[in-house]
Amino acid sequence: MKVRTMAEMMQSGETPEILFWVGCAGSFDQRAQKITKAFASILDKVGINFAILGKEEACTGDPARRAGNEFLFQMMAYQNIQILNGYGIKKIVTTCPHCFNTLKNEYPELGGTYEVLHHASFLQQLIDEGKIKIKEGGDFKGKKISYHDSCYLGRANNIYEAPRKVLEALDVALVEMKRCKSNGLCCGAGGAQMFKEDEPGDKRINIERTDEALATGASVIAAACPFCNTMMTDGVKNREQENQVAVLDIAELIAASME
C-alpha cells in the first residue's frame, strides 16, 4: 500500500482531502501501527485522497504539557504549526484522542487553526454517507462487544455516540460497563501517566478498568485510542484472558468487516 506524504503531493501539485495525523504511538508502537494500517486501508478502500506528513510530523507535545513542561510543548507545537500552515492544511484526521485534543483545542491559541476530526467521528460520517459498506454476517456479527471511553474523546470533547454508532454498524451486541460515557473510568495512561512509575496503591487503574470490561462478558473490548488499547491489553494479559478476550480499535473492527 502506497501512502503519500504531503511533500510528494505538493511536488505533483495536488491537495489531499485530509491529512492523516499518525501520531507517535501510531508511528512507533508495534501494536498501534496495526491501527494506523487498518485506518489507512479504510481510507484507501473508500477512495479518500489523503496524505501524511511522514518524517515532518513531530509529537504534538501533549505528554510534555501534561507532565508540566510547557516550554517543550510550545516548542513542539510551533514547529508543527509552521509545517501545517506551510502546506496550507485545512482538515486533519487522527486515530489518537490525545493528538486530536491538542490539535483541535490547544493549537489555535498558538496560531494553528484547523478542522480536526477523530477517526471515530470520521468513520461514522463515512458509514452515514454509505461509503463504508459492511459485509453481511461479518466476523463480529452478534458478538458481545464492550466499548471503553477514552478520557480525551469522551469527557474532554464530548464524543460518546460516534464510536458506538460505528460499532452498531457492525451489528454487534454492545454491552456497557458499569462506568461508561461521562462516568467512564480512565485506562490509567492519560496525563503522561503512561510514562511514569506507579504511585503507591493496592490496584492499578488499568486492572480496575479491565475487570469492569471483563465483568460484561464481552469477547471484544473496543477502544478508540492507542494508549487505552495498550492499557486494556496489559490488563487482559494480567487476568490471563488474552485467549478469550480481544482488545481492538474501532478502525480494526471496521477494516476486518468491510466488503
C-alpha positions in Angstrom: 0.0 0.0 0.0 1.4 3.3 -1.0 0.7 6.2 1.4 1.9 9.5 0.0 3.4 12.3 2.1 2.4 16.0 1.9 5.8 16.8 0.3 5.2 14.3 -2.5 1.7 15.6 -3.1 2.9 19.2 -3.2 5.5 18.3 -5.8 2.9 16.9 -8.1 0.6 20.0 -7.4 -2.1 18.0 -5.6 -4.0 18.8 -2.5 -5.3 15.9 -0.3 -8.9 15.9 1.1 -7.5 15.2 4.5 -4.2 15.0 6.3 -3.9 11.8 8.3 -2.1 12.7 11.5 -0.5 9.4 12.6 0.9 10.4 16.0 3.8 8.9 17.9 2.1 5.8 19.1 0.7 5.1 15.6 4.2 5.5 14.1 6.4 3.8 16.6 4.4 1.4 18.8 4.1 -2.0 17.1 0.6 -2.6 18.3 -0.6 0.9 17.4 1.0 0.5 13.9 -1.7 -2.1 13.2 -4.4 0.5 14.0 -2.7 3.0 11.6 -2.6 0.4 8.8 -6.2 -0.5 9.4 -7.4 3.1 9.2 -5.2 3.8 6.2 -6.6 0.8 4.4 -10.2 2.0 5.1 -9.3 5.4 3.6 -7.8 3.6 0.6 -10.8 1.4 0.1 -13.4 4.2 0.2 -11.2 6.2 -2.2 -10.3 9.2 0.0 -7.4 11.2 -1.2 -5.2 11.6 1.9 -1.6 12.2 2.8 0.6 12.0 5.9 3.5 14.3 6.9 5.9 11.4 7.3 9.2 12.5 8.7 8.0 16.1 9.0 5.5 15.0 11.7 6.6 15.6 15.3 4.9 14.8 18.5 2.0 17.3 19.2 3.6 17.9 22.6 0.6 16.5 24.6 2.7 14.4 27.0 5.2 17.3 27.6 2.4 19.7 28.5 0.6 17.1 30.7 3.8 16.4 32.5 4.3 20.1 33.1 7.0 21.0 30.6 5.2 24.0 29.0 8.3 25.2 27.3 8.9 22.0 25.4 5.2 21.8 24.5 5.2 25.2 22.9 8.5 24.5 21.0 7.0 21.3 19.5 3.7 23.0 18.8 5.2 25.9 16.9 7.3 23.5 14.8 4.3 21.5 13.8 2.1 24.6 13.2 4.8 26.1 10.9 4.8 22.9 8.8 1.0 22.5 8.8 0.5 26.2 7.8 3.2 26.0 5.3 1.3 23.2 3.5 -2.0 25.1 3.9 -3.6 22.2 5.8 -7.3 22.6 6.4 -8.6 19.3 7.6 -6.8 16.7 9.9 -8.0 13.3 10.9 -6.2 11.4 13.7 -6.6 8.0 15.4 -5.3 9.3 18.7 -7.6 11.3 21.1 -4.5 13.0 22.7 -3.4 14.3 19.3 -7.0 15.2 18.5 -7.5 17.2 21.6 -4.2 19.0 21.3 -4.5 19.9 17.6 -8.2 20.9 18.0 -8.3 22.7 21.3 -4.7 23.8 22.1 -3.1 24.7 18.8 -5.5 27.6 17.8 -4.1 29.9 20.6 -0.6 29.3 19.1 -1.7 30.2 15.5 -2.7 26.7 14.3 -6.4 26.6 13.4 -7.7 23.5 11.5 -10.8 21.3 11.2 -9.7 18.4 13.3 -11.6 15.1 13.5 -11.1 11.9 15.5 -11.3 8.8 13.4 -14.4 7.7 15.4 -16.3 10.7 14.1 -14.8 10.3 10.6 -15.7 6.6 10.4 -19.3 7.4 11.5 -19.5 10.0 8.7 -18.3 7.5 6.1 -20.8 4.9 7.3 -23.7 7.5 7.3 -22.8 8.5 3.8 -22.8 4.9 2.7 -19.2 4.9 1.7 -18.3 2.2 4.2 -20.3 -1.0 3.4 -20.2 -3.8 6.0 -20.3 -7.3 4.6 -23.3 -9.5 5.6 -22.5 -11.7 8.5 -19.2 -10.1 9.3 -16.7 -11.5 11.7 -18.2 -9.7 14.7 -21.9 -10.0 14.0 -23.8 -10.7 17.2 -20.7 -10.8 19.3 -20.7 -9.1 22.7 -18.5 -6.0 22.5 -17.9 -3.5 25.3 -16.6 0.0 24.4 -14.1 1.8 26.6 -14.4 5.6 26.6 -11.1 7.4 26.2 -10.9 10.4 28.5 -9.8 12.8 25.8 -12.5 11.7 23.4 -15.3 11.4 25.9 -15.1 13.8 28.9 -12.7 16.3 27.2 -14.5 16.5 23.9 -18.0 15.1 24.5 -17.7 12.4 21.8 -19.7 9.4 23.1 -22.1 8.5 20.3 -19.8 8.3 17.3 -17.7 5.3 18.3 -20.9 3.5 19.5 -22.6 4.2 16.2 -19.6 2.7 14.4 -19.9 -0.4 16.5 -23.6 -0.6 15.9 -23.0 -0.7 12.2 -21.2 -4.0 12.7 -24.4 -5.5 14.1 -22.8 -6.4 17.4 -24.3 -6.7 20.9 -23.0 -3.6 22.6 -22.7 -4.1 26.4 -21.8 -1.2 28.5 -19.5 -1.3 31.5 -20.8 -0.2 34.9 -18.9 3.1 34.5 -19.3 4.4 30.9 -19.8 7.6 28.9 -19.4 10.8 31.1 -18.9 8.5 34.1 -16.3 6.4 32.4 -13.0 5.4 34.1 -9.6 6.4 32.8 -7.4 3.5 31.5 -4.6 4.8 33.6 -2.4 6.2 30.8 -3.6 9.8 30.2 -1.9 12.9 31.6 1.5 11.4 30.8 0.9 8.7 33.4 1.8 6.2 30.6 5.5 7.1 31.0 5.9 7.2 34.8 6.1 4.7 37.6 3.0 3.7 39.6 2.2 5.7 42.6 1.5 3.8 45.9 -1.8 2.0 45.9 -3.3 -1.5 46.0 -4.6 -1.8 42.5 -3.5 -0.5 39.1 -6.1 1.7 37.3 -5.9 -0.4 34.1 -6.5 -3.6 36.1 -9.6 -2.0 37.7 -10.9 -0.9 34.3 -10.2 -4.2 32.7 -12.0 -6.0 35.5 -15.1 -3.8 34.7 -14.8 -4.7 31.0 -14.4 -8.5 31.7 -17.4 -8.4 34.0 -19.6 -7.5 31.0 -18.8 -10.9 29.5 -17.8 -9.3 26.2 -15.4 -11.2 23.9 -14.1 -7.9 22.4 -13.1 -4.8 24.2 -13.3 -1.9 21.7 -11.1 1.2 22.1 -10.5 4.3 20.0 -7.1 5.3 21.5 -3.7 3.7 21.3 -3.0 4.4 24.9 -6.2 2.8 26.1 -5.5 -0.1 23.8 -2.1 -0.8 25.5 -3.5 -0.4 29.0 -6.5 -2.7 28.4 -4.4 -5.3 26.6 -2.0 -5.3 29.6 -5.0 -5.7 31.9 -6.4 -8.6 29.9 -3.0 -10.3 30.0 -2.7 -9.7 33.7 -6.0 -11.5 34.2 -4.8 -14.3 31.8 -7.8 -13.7 29.5 -6.0 -13.0 26.2 -7.2 -16.2 24.6 -10.8 -15.4 25.3 -10.9 -11.6 25.0 -9.5 -9.4 22.2 -8.7 -5.7 22.6 -9.3 -4.0 19.2 -9.5 -0.4 17.9 -12.8 0.5 16.1 -10.7 1.0 12.9 -9.5 -2.6 13.1 -13.1 -3.8 13.6 -14.3 -1.9 10.6 -11.4 -2.8 8.4 -12.0 -6.5 9.1 -15.7 -6.2 8.3 -15.8 -4.1 5.1 -17.0 -5.5 1.9 
